[in-house]
Every structure is written in structure tokens, then in C-alpha cells.
């Protein structure tokens, strides 16, 4: 059987926690930061857990994680 290839874009954007959940970073914190409040920018720094509806898609892209 052929080996499955890891999706390189997904590998850079997602990581797994110790309990098997998928961690992602929040969108919107890279540019046009002058109009965003300090509180909003502060919360954009933190990562968050992926919702369960998207979990299956990402798991297919990262088969050996």
C-alpha cells in the first residue's frame, strides 16, 4: 500500500496537543494592525483548539501525526 502524503500547508498551520486535539492560530493578526484595538491584537496572539466539525478534514491532511 502506498504511503499517504502529508499536506505541507496543513503541517505548517496546525499542531496536535498532548490529548490529541488540533491547535490552530487565529486569523487577522498579521497586518493592518493600526485600526485594531490593543485588546483585540492581544487575543489574536493566542492559539485556539480546532472545532470538532473541521477535525476530520485536518486529520486526513496530517495522517502520521
PyMOL commands that place a pseudoatom at each C-alpha (Angstrom):
pseudoatom trace, name=CA, resn=UNK, resi=1, chain=A, elem=C, hetatm=0, pos=[0.000, 0.000, 0.000]
pseudoatom trace, name=CA, resn=UNK, resi=2, chain=A, elem=C, hetatm=0, pos=[1.210, 3.491, -0.829]
pseudoatom trace, name=CA, resn=UNK, resi=3, chain=A, elem=C, hetatm=0, pos=[2.267, 5.926, 1.848]
pseudoatom trace, name=CA, resn=UNK, resi=4, chain=A, elem=C, hetatm=0, pos=[-0.038, 8.893, 2.376]
pseudoatom trace, name=CA, resn=UNK, resi=5, chain=A, elem=C, hetatm=0, pos=[1.494, 12.298, 1.834]
pseudoatom trace, name=CA, resn=UNK, resi=6, chain=A, elem=C, hetatm=0, pos=[1.294, 14.993, 4.488]
pseudoatom trace, name=CA, resn=UNK, resi=7, chain=A, elem=C, hetatm=0, pos=[-0.328, 18.225, 3.306]
pseudoatom trace, name=CA, resn=UNK, resi=8, chain=A, elem=C, hetatm=0, pos=[2.541, 20.717, 3.686]
pseudoatom trace, name=CA, resn=UNK, resi=9, chain=A, elem=C, hetatm=0, pos=[0.272, 23.738, 4.202]
pseudoatom trace, name=CA, resn=UNK, resi=10, chain=A, elem=C, hetatm=0, pos=[-1.640, 21.956, 6.957]
pseudoatom trace, name=CA, resn=UNK, resi=11, chain=A, elem=C, hetatm=0, pos=[1.592, 20.830, 8.606]
pseudoatom trace, name=CA, resn=UNK, resi=12, chain=A, elem=C, hetatm=0, pos=[2.702, 24.460, 8.937]
pseudoatom trace, name=CA, resn=UNK, resi=13, chain=A, elem=C, hetatm=0, pos=[-0.646, 25.712, 10.272]
pseudoatom trace, name=CA, resn=UNK, resi=14, chain=A, elem=C, hetatm=0, pos=[-1.825, 23.015, 12.674]
pseudoatom trace, name=CA, resn=UNK, resi=15, chain=A, elem=C, hetatm=0, pos=[-0.283, 21.092, 15.550]
pseudoatom trace, name=CA, resn=UNK, resi=16, chain=A, elem=C, hetatm=0, pos=[-1.540, 18.468, 17.950]
pseudoatom trace, name=CA, resn=UNK, resi=17, chain=A, elem=C, hetatm=0, pos=[-1.897, 18.830, 21.692]
pseudoatom trace, name=CA, resn=UNK, resi=18, chain=A, elem=C, hetatm=0, pos=[-0.924, 16.107, 24.116]
pseudoatom trace, name=CA, resn=UNK, resi=19, chain=A, elem=C, hetatm=0, pos=[-4.527, 14.907, 24.373]
pseudoatom trace, name=CA, resn=UNK, resi=20, chain=A, elem=C, hetatm=0, pos=[-4.925, 14.643, 20.577]
pseudoatom trace, name=CA, resn=UNK, resi=21, chain=A, elem=C, hetatm=0, pos=[-6.811, 17.851, 19.880]
pseudoatom trace, name=CA, resn=UNK, resi=22, chain=A, elem=C, hetatm=0, pos=[-5.716, 20.087, 16.995]
pseudoatom trace, name=CA, resn=UNK, resi=23, chain=A, elem=C, hetatm=0, pos=[-4.349, 23.537, 17.763]
pseudoatom trace, name=CA, resn=UNK, resi=24, chain=A, elem=C, hetatm=0, pos=[-4.542, 26.441, 15.317]
pseudoatom trace, name=CA, resn=UNK, resi=25, chain=A, elem=C, hetatm=0, pos=[-3.615, 30.110, 15.307]
pseudoatom trace, name=CA, resn=UNK, resi=26, chain=A, elem=C, hetatm=0, pos=[-6.204, 32.837, 14.896]
pseudoatom trace, name=CA, resn=UNK, resi=27, chain=A, elem=C, hetatm=0, pos=[-6.602, 34.751, 11.659]
pseudoatom trace, name=CA, resn=UNK, resi=28, chain=A, elem=C, hetatm=0, pos=[-6.196, 38.505, 11.274]
pseudoatom trace, name=CA, resn=UNK, resi=29, chain=A, elem=C, hetatm=0, pos=[-3.131, 39.237, 13.356]
pseudoatom trace, name=CA, resn=UNK, resi=30, chain=A, elem=C, hetatm=0, pos=[-0.586, 39.664, 10.579]
pseudoatom trace, name=CA, resn=UNK, resi=31, chain=A, elem=C, hetatm=0, pos=[-1.258, 43.071, 9.006]
pseudoatom trace, name=CA, resn=UNK, resi=32, chain=A, elem=C, hetatm=0, pos=[-3.483, 46.181, 9.144]
pseudoatom trace, name=CA, resn=UNK, resi=33, chain=A, elem=C, hetatm=0, pos=[-2.958, 46.302, 12.892]
pseudoatom trace, name=CA, resn=UNK, resi=34, chain=A, elem=C, hetatm=0, pos=[-3.327, 50.068, 13.344]
pseudoatom trace, name=CA, resn=UNK, resi=35, chain=A, elem=C, hetatm=0, pos=[-7.130, 50.020, 13.292]
pseudoatom trace, name=CA, resn=UNK, resi=36, chain=A, elem=C, hetatm=0, pos=[-7.389, 47.054, 15.693]
pseudoatom trace, name=CA, resn=UNK, resi=37, chain=A, elem=C, hetatm=0, pos=[-7.601, 47.665, 19.411]
pseudoatom trace, name=CA, resn=UNK, resi=38, chain=A, elem=C, hetatm=0, pos=[-4.868, 46.506, 21.784]
pseudoatom trace, name=CA, resn=UNK, resi=39, chain=A, elem=C, hetatm=0, pos=[-7.260, 44.021, 23.373]
pseudoatom trace, name=CA, resn=UNK, resi=40, chain=A, elem=C, hetatm=0, pos=[-8.170, 42.521, 20.007]
pseudoatom trace, name=CA, resn=UNK, resi=41, chain=A, elem=C, hetatm=0, pos=[-4.499, 42.205, 18.980]
pseudoatom trace, name=CA, resn=UNK, resi=42, chain=A, elem=C, hetatm=0, pos=[-3.645, 40.625, 22.317]
pseudoatom trace, name=CA, resn=UNK, resi=43, chain=A, elem=C, hetatm=0, pos=[-6.298, 37.942, 21.907]
pseudoatom trace, name=CA, resn=UNK, resi=44, chain=A, elem=C, hetatm=0, pos=[-5.229, 37.266, 18.305]
pseudoatom trace, name=CA, resn=UNK, resi=45, chain=A, elem=C, hetatm=0, pos=[-1.775, 36.215, 19.581]
pseudoatom trace, name=CA, resn=UNK, resi=46, chain=A, elem=C, hetatm=0, pos=[-3.138, 33.183, 21.411]
pseudoatom trace, name=CA, resn=UNK, resi=47, chain=A, elem=C, hetatm=0, pos=[-3.795, 29.871, 19.712]
pseudoatom trace, name=CA, resn=UNK, resi=48, chain=A, elem=C, hetatm=0, pos=[-7.089, 28.019, 19.979]
pseudoatom trace, name=CA, resn=UNK, resi=49, chain=A, elem=C, hetatm=0, pos=[-8.473, 24.497, 19.581]
pseudoatom trace, name=CA, resn=UNK, resi=50, chain=A, elem=C, hetatm=0, pos=[-9.987, 23.486, 16.252]
pseudoatom trace, name=CA, resn=UNK, resi=51, chain=A, elem=C, hetatm=0, pos=[-13.740, 22.851, 16.255]
pseudoatom trace, name=CA, resn=UNK, resi=52, chain=A, elem=C, hetatm=0, pos=[-14.830, 19.194, 16.002]
pseudoatom trace, name=CA, resn=UNK, resi=53, chain=A, elem=C, hetatm=0, pos=[-16.557, 19.712, 12.624]
pseudoatom trace, name=CA, resn=UNK, resi=54, chain=A, elem=C, hetatm=0, pos=[-13.186, 20.524, 10.995]
pseudoatom trace, name=CA, resn=UNK, resi=55, chain=A, elem=C, hetatm=0, pos=[-11.211, 17.860, 12.871]
pseudoatom trace, name=CA, resn=UNK, resi=56, chain=A, elem=C, hetatm=0, pos=[-11.833, 15.071, 10.340]
pseudoatom trace, name=CA, resn=UNK, resi=57, chain=A, elem=C, hetatm=0, pos=[-10.620, 17.154, 7.366]
pseudoatom trace, name=CA, resn=UNK, resi=58, chain=A, elem=C, hetatm=0, pos=[-7.363, 18.136, 9.035]
pseudoatom trace, name=CA, resn=UNK, resi=59, chain=A, elem=C, hetatm=0, pos=[-6.771, 14.587, 10.318]
pseudoatom trace, name=CA, resn=UNK, resi=60, chain=A, elem=C, hetatm=0, pos=[-6.840, 13.374, 6.693]
pseudoatom trace, name=CA, resn=UNK, resi=61, chain=A, elem=C, hetatm=0, pos=[-4.271, 16.021, 5.714]
pseudoatom trace, name=CA, resn=UNK, resi=62, chain=A, elem=C, hetatm=0, pos=[-1.961, 15.027, 8.600]
pseudoatom trace, name=CA, resn=UNK, resi=63, chain=A, elem=C, hetatm=0, pos=[-2.069, 11.203, 8.522]
pseudoatom trace, name=CA, resn=UNK, resi=64, chain=A, elem=C, hetatm=0, pos=[1.036, 10.467, 10.636]
pseudoatom trace, name=CA, resn=UNK, resi=65, chain=A, elem=C, hetatm=0, pos=[0.505, 12.952, 13.446]
for i in range(1, 65): cmd.bond("trace and resi %d" % i, "trace and resi %d" % (i + 1))
show_as sticks, trace
zoom trace
